[in-house]
């Protein structure tokens, strides 16, 4: 995965990315840009984090569904428990 394909949720809130990033992609795709259309169709979301991170992102994905975004990007979850990671490093 390339660096430009990763959204750091410490610097960008999930709803900001959904509203601005995917909103711009949608607008450009609707103007006939084939690259934007293909990107929109192939978009996948991978969430790595704990319960809070996962719920925040899934809430935004749910908003896409409510707004009629079609297709809603498939979303995968990689559970990351920070406390467990700290203990495993000892």
C-alpha positions in Angstrom: 0.0 0.0 0.0 1.4 3.4 -1.0 1.7 6.3 1.4 -0.8 8.3 -0.6 -3.3 5.6 -0.1 -3.3 5.9 3.7 -5.4 8.4 5.6 -4.0 9.1 9.1 -7.0 9.6 11.3 -4.9 11.8 13.7 -4.7 14.4 10.9 -7.9 13.9 9.0 -11.2 13.0 10.7 -13.2 10.2 8.9 -16.2 12.4 8.2 -13.9 15.1 6.7 -12.4 12.6 4.3 -15.8 11.2 3.4 -17.3 14.7 2.8 -14.4 16.3 1.0 -12.2 13.5 -0.5 -15.0 11.2 -1.7 -17.2 14.2 -2.5 -14.6 15.5 -4.9 -14.1 12.1 -6.4 -17.8 11.8 -7.0 -18.1 15.2 -8.6 -15.2 14.5 -11.0 -16.6 11.1 -11.8 -20.0 12.6 -12.6 -18.3 15.1 -15.0 -17.2 12.1 -17.1 -13.6 11.5 -15.8 -13.0 7.8 -16.5 -10.1 7.6 -14.0 -12.3 9.0 -11.2 -15.1 6.5 -12.2 -12.7 3.6 -12.1 -11.2 4.7 -8.8 -14.7 5.1 -7.3 -15.7 1.6 -8.4 -12.5 0.0 -7.1 -12.3 1.9 -3.8 -11.8 -0.2 -0.8 -11.5 0.8 2.9 -9.2 -0.9 5.4 -9.6 0.2 9.0 -6.8 -0.6 11.4 -7.5 0.4 15.0 -9.5 -0.2 18.1 -13.2 -0.1 18.8 -13.4 3.7 18.6 -11.6 4.0 15.3 -13.6 1.2 13.8 -16.9 2.7 14.9 -16.0 6.2 13.7 -15.1 4.9 10.2 -18.1 2.5 10.0 -20.4 5.3 11.0 -19.1 7.4 8.1 -19.5 4.4 5.7 -23.1 4.1 6.9 -23.6 7.7 6.0 -22.5 6.9 2.5 -25.2 4.3 2.3 -27.8 6.7 3.6 -26.8 9.3 1.0 -27.3 6.8 -1.8 -23.6 6.3 -2.7 -23.5 3.3 -5.0 -21.5 1.1 -4.6 -20.6 1.7 -0.9 -16.9 0.8 -0.7 -16.3 -2.7 0.9 -14.7 -2.2 4.3 -12.3 -4.5 6.1 -11.2 -4.3 9.7 -7.8 -5.1 11.2 -8.2 -5.1 15.0 -5.4 -3.3 16.8 -5.4 -3.3 20.5 -2.8 -0.8 21.7 -2.7 -2.1 25.3 -2.0 -5.6 24.1 0.7 -4.4 21.7 2.5 -2.6 24.6 2.4 -5.7 26.8 3.7 -7.8 23.9 6.8 -5.5 23.6 7.9 -6.1 27.2 
